[in-house]
Amino acid sequence: MSESTVADWAGPAHNLLAGRTVLVTAAAGTGIGYATARRCAEEGARVAISDRHERRLAEAADRLAELTGVRPLAVPCDVTDQRQIDHLMDVVAAEYGGIDVLVNNAGLGGTASVLEMTDEQWDSVLAVTLTATFKATRSVLRHMVPRRRGVIINNASVLGWRAQAGQAHYAAAKAGVMAFTRCAAMDVAPYGIRINAVAPSIAIHPHLAKVTSEELLAELAAREAFGRAAQPWEIANVIVFLASDYSSYMTGEVVSVSSQHP
């Protein structure tokens, strides 16, 4: 199955998230976060988006308004700053009367061998990809626990399981997201809150193409059973499933969204 045979967008909506408030971090641009915000809006959710890039965030909100007919609440936020995270949660909860679903999508990649990797490279990837997931989860739980309901979905990666040269920092962070997901889910299960994660293999979008060589992207896509990378909306569809009542008995799970063969 080639890229050209894949539909540009998902099929008809089924109102799976009607009446829910969904907050998606790192939703500017055209990647998984933006696709998730769009799919959630199409499924009837009230959507809020955040990103540290204010201009791109506003542009994303404009595009979503054009496509869905409703402009999402857009709040700038640096997910490495706890004060900004708490402000984000407070604003969204006040505007929408609560937060039903949080999608922790923020992450930072890069390529560096451990032979040359600097402290800064390691620290920055862990801060955005792993520690920010913890901080945002802790913050949103202040709003979810009193209501005794809520769903949190973390964006992990198959690199949390698999080995790839130059990805020690990113893989360690994503493996941490997986372990955090499992343990945090047990902490909040008594409150009726579910926490799961998706682990995509490779999803092509313009930002990824800017920071990854064409040769590596082609190599990674060739490893997939379908011979292509996923489209961001294909990852977003799984996130919608985890946000919906169709996954009501799932918590602490990491769902691989991949077609890669050994």
C-alpha positions as CSV (number, residue, x, y, z in Angstrom):
1,M,0.0,0.0,0.0
2,S,1.6,3.2,-1.1
3,E,1.2,6.8,0.2
4,S,-0.9,7.6,-2.8
5,T,-3.5,5.0,-2.0
6,V,-4.2,6.3,1.6
7,A,-7.0,8.7,2.0
8,D,-6.1,12.3,2.9
9,W,-8.3,12.1,6.0
10,A,-10.2,9.7,8.1
11,G,-13.7,8.6,7.3
12,P,-17.0,9.8,8.6
13,A,-17.2,10.8,12.3
14,H,-19.3,8.9,14.8
15,N,-19.8,11.5,17.6
16,L,-17.6,9.4,19.9
17,L,-16.5,12.4,22.0
18,A,-19.7,14.4,22.1
19,G,-19.8,16.7,25.2
20,R,-16.2,16.0,26.2
21,T,-13.5,18.6,26.7
22,V,-10.2,17.5,25.2
23,L,-6.9,19.3,25.7
24,V,-4.0,18.5,23.3
25,T,-0.5,19.8,24.0
26,A,2.0,20.5,21.2
27,A,-0.9,20.8,18.7
28,A,0.6,23.5,16.4
29,G,1.9,22.6,13.0
30,T,0.7,19.5,11.1
31,G,1.8,16.6,13.2
32,I,0.1,14.1,15.5
33,G,-1.1,16.8,17.9
34,Y,-2.8,18.8,15.3
35,A,-4.4,15.7,13.7
36,T,-5.6,14.6,17.2
37,A,-7.2,18.0,17.8
38,R,-8.9,17.8,14.5
39,R,-10.2,14.3,14.9
40,C,-11.4,15.0,18.4
41,A,-13.3,18.1,17.2
42,E,-14.8,16.0,14.4
43,E,-16.0,13.5,16.9
44,G,-17.9,16.2,18.8
45,A,-15.4,17.3,21.5
46,R,-14.8,20.8,22.7
47,V,-11.1,21.1,21.9
48,A,-8.4,23.2,23.5
49,I,-4.9,23.2,22.1
50,S,-1.5,24.5,23.4
51,D,2.0,24.9,22.1
52,R,5.0,27.0,22.9
53,H,5.0,28.5,19.3
54,E,2.4,31.2,19.6
55,R,2.2,32.1,15.9
56,R,1.9,28.5,14.8
57,L,-0.6,27.9,17.5
58,A,-2.8,30.7,16.2
59,E,-2.5,29.3,12.7
60,A,-3.5,25.9,13.8
61,A,-6.6,27.3,15.6
62,D,-7.5,29.2,12.4
63,R,-7.2,26.0,10.3
64,L,-9.3,24.0,12.8
65,A,-12.0,26.7,12.8
66,E,-12.2,26.5,9.0
67,L,-12.4,22.7,9.0
68,T,-14.7,22.1,11.9
69,G,-16.7,25.3,12.2
70,V,-15.6,25.8,15.8
71,R,-12.5,27.6,16.9
72,P,-10.6,25.8,19.6
73,L,-9.4,27.5,22.7
74,A,-5.7,28.1,22.1
75,V,-3.4,28.7,25.1
76,P,0.4,29.2,24.6
77,C,2.4,26.9,27.0
78,D,6.0,25.8,27.5
79,V,5.5,22.3,28.9
80,T,8.8,22.5,30.7
81,D,7.5,25.2,33.0
82,Q,5.2,24.0,35.7
83,R,3.7,27.5,36.2
84,Q,2.7,27.7,32.6
85,I,1.3,24.1,32.7
86,D,-0.9,24.9,35.8
87,H,-2.1,28.1,34.1
88,L,-3.0,26.1,31.0
89,M,-5.1,23.6,33.0
90,D,-6.8,26.4,35.0
91,V,-7.7,28.4,31.9
92,V,-9.1,25.4,30.0
93,A,-11.0,24.1,33.0
94,A,-12.5,27.5,33.7
95,E,-13.5,28.1,30.1
96,Y,-15.0,24.6,29.5
97,G,-16.1,23.7,33.0
98,G,-13.6,20.9,33.4
99,I,-11.1,18.8,31.4
100,D,-12.3,15.3,30.4
101,V,-9.3,14.3,28.3
102,L,-5.7,15.3,28.3
103,V,-3.4,14.3,25.4
104,N,0.2,14.6,26.4
105,N,1.7,15.0,22.9
106,A,4.7,17.2,23.5
107,G,8.0,15.6,22.7
108,L,11.5,16.4,21.5
109,G,13.7,14.3,19.4
110,G,17.1,14.5,17.8
111,T,19.9,12.2,16.7
112,A,23.2,11.8,18.6
113,S,25.4,8.9,19.4
114,V,26.1,8.4,23.1
115,L,29.8,8.9,22.2
116,E,29.2,12.5,21.5
117,M,25.9,13.3,23.2
118,T,26.0,16.3,25.4
119,D,24.3,16.9,28.8
120,E,22.2,19.5,27.2
121,Q,21.0,17.2,24.4
122,W,20.1,14.5,27.0
123,D,18.5,16.9,29.4
124,S,16.4,18.8,26.8
125,V,14.9,15.6,25.3
126,L,14.1,14.1,28.8
127,A,12.6,17.4,29.9
128,V,10.2,17.8,27.1
129,T,9.4,14.2,26.4
130,L,9.3,12.6,29.8
131,T,9.3,15.2,32.6
132,A,6.7,17.4,30.9
133,T,4.4,14.4,30.6
134,F,4.7,13.9,34.4
135,K,4.2,17.6,35.1
136,A,1.1,18.0,32.9
137,T,-0.4,14.7,34.3
138,R,0.1,15.8,37.8
139,S,-1.4,19.2,37.0
140,V,-4.5,18.0,35.2
141,L,-5.2,15.5,38.0
142,R,-6.0,18.4,40.3
143,H,-9.0,18.9,38.1
144,M,-9.9,15.3,37.4
145,V,-9.7,13.7,40.8
146,P,-12.4,15.8,42.4
147,R,-14.7,15.0,39.5
148,R,-13.7,11.3,39.8
149,R,-13.4,10.9,36.0
150,G,-11.0,11.6,33.2
151,V,-8.8,10.2,30.6
152,I,-5.1,10.9,29.9
153,I,-3.3,9.7,26.8
154,N,0.4,9.9,26.4
155,N,2.4,9.8,23.2
156,A,5.1,7.2,23.5
157,S,7.0,5.5,20.6
158,V,8.0,2.1,19.5
159,L,11.5,3.2,20.2
160,G,10.6,2.6,23.9
161,W,10.9,-1.0,22.9
162,R,13.2,-1.1,19.9
163,A,16.8,-0.1,19.4
164,Q,18.0,2.5,16.9
165,A,21.4,4.1,16.7
166,G,21.5,7.7,17.7
167,Q,18.3,7.6,19.7
168,A,19.4,6.7,23.2
169,H,18.0,9.9,24.8
170,Y,14.7,9.8,22.9
171,A,14.2,6.0,23.4
172,A,15.0,6.3,27.1
173,A,12.5,9.2,27.4
174,K,9.8,7.2,25.5
175,A,10.4,4.1,27.5
176,G,10.0,6.3,30.6
177,V,6.7,7.5,29.3
178,M,5.5,3.9,28.9
179,A,6.6,3.0,32.5
180,F,5.1,6.2,33.8
181,T,1.8,5.5,32.1
182,R,1.5,2.0,33.6
183,C,2.3,3.1,37.2
184,A,0.4,6.4,37.1
185,A,-2.7,4.5,35.9
186,M,-2.6,2.4,39.0
187,D,-2.4,5.5,41.2
188,V,-5.5,7.0,39.8
189,A,-7.7,4.0,39.0
190,P,-9.5,4.4,42.3
191,Y,-10.7,7.8,41.1
192,G,-12.2,6.4,37.9
193,I,-9.4,8.0,35.8
194,R,-7.8,6.1,32.9
195,I,-4.2,6.6,31.6
196,N,-3.0,4.9,28.4
197,A,-0.4,5.6,25.8
198,V,0.1,5.2,22.0
199,A,3.4,4.1,20.6
200,P,3.7,5.1,16.9
201,S,6.5,3.8,14.8
202,I,6.8,6.5,12.1
203,A,4.2,9.1,11.1
204,I,5.2,11.5,8.3
205,H,4.6,15.2,8.7
206,P,6.5,18.3,7.5
207,H,8.3,18.9,10.9
208,L,9.7,15.4,10.9
209,A,10.9,15.8,7.4
210,K,12.8,18.9,8.4
211,V,14.8,17.2,11.2
212,T,15.3,13.8,9.6
213,S,17.1,12.9,6.5
214,E,15.2,11.6,3.5
215,E,17.4,8.5,3.5
216,L,16.5,7.6,7.1
217,L,12.8,8.3,6.5
218,A,12.8,6.0,3.5
219,E,14.7,3.3,5.4
220,L,12.2,3.4,8.3
221,A,9.2,3.4,6.0
222,A,10.6,0.4,4.1
223,R,10.6,-1.6,7.4
224,E,6.9,-1.2,7.7
225,A,4.7,-4.0,6.5
226,F,2.7,-1.6,4.3
227,G,5.9,-0.1,2.9
228,R,4.9,3.4,4.1
229,A,4.8,5.6,7.1
230,A,1.6,6.3,8.9
231,Q,-0.4,9.4,8.3
232,P,-0.8,11.6,11.5
233,W,-4.6,11.0,11.4
234,E,-4.0,7.2,11.6
235,I,-2.3,7.8,15.0
236,A,-5.0,10.3,16.0
237,N,-7.8,7.7,15.3
238,V,-6.2,5.4,18.0
239,I,-6.0,8.3,20.4
240,V,-9.7,9.0,19.8
241,F,-10.5,5.4,20.6
242,L,-8.6,5.6,23.9
243,A,-10.4,8.9,24.7
244,S,-13.8,7.3,24.1
245,D,-16.0,4.9,26.0
246,Y,-15.0,2.2,23.6
247,S,-11.8,1.8,25.7
248,S,-13.6,2.0,29.1
249,Y,-11.8,-1.1,30.5
250,M,-8.3,-0.1,29.3
251,T,-5.8,1.6,31.6
252,G,-2.1,1.4,32.0
253,E,-1.8,0.1,28.4
254,V,0.6,1.1,25.7
255,V,-0.9,0.6,22.3
256,S,1.5,0.1,19.4
257,V,0.4,1.9,16.3
258,S,2.8,0.3,13.8
259,S,3.0,-2.1,10.9
260,Q,6.8,-2.8,11.3
261,H,7.9,-6.3,10.9
262,P,11.1,-7.8,12.5
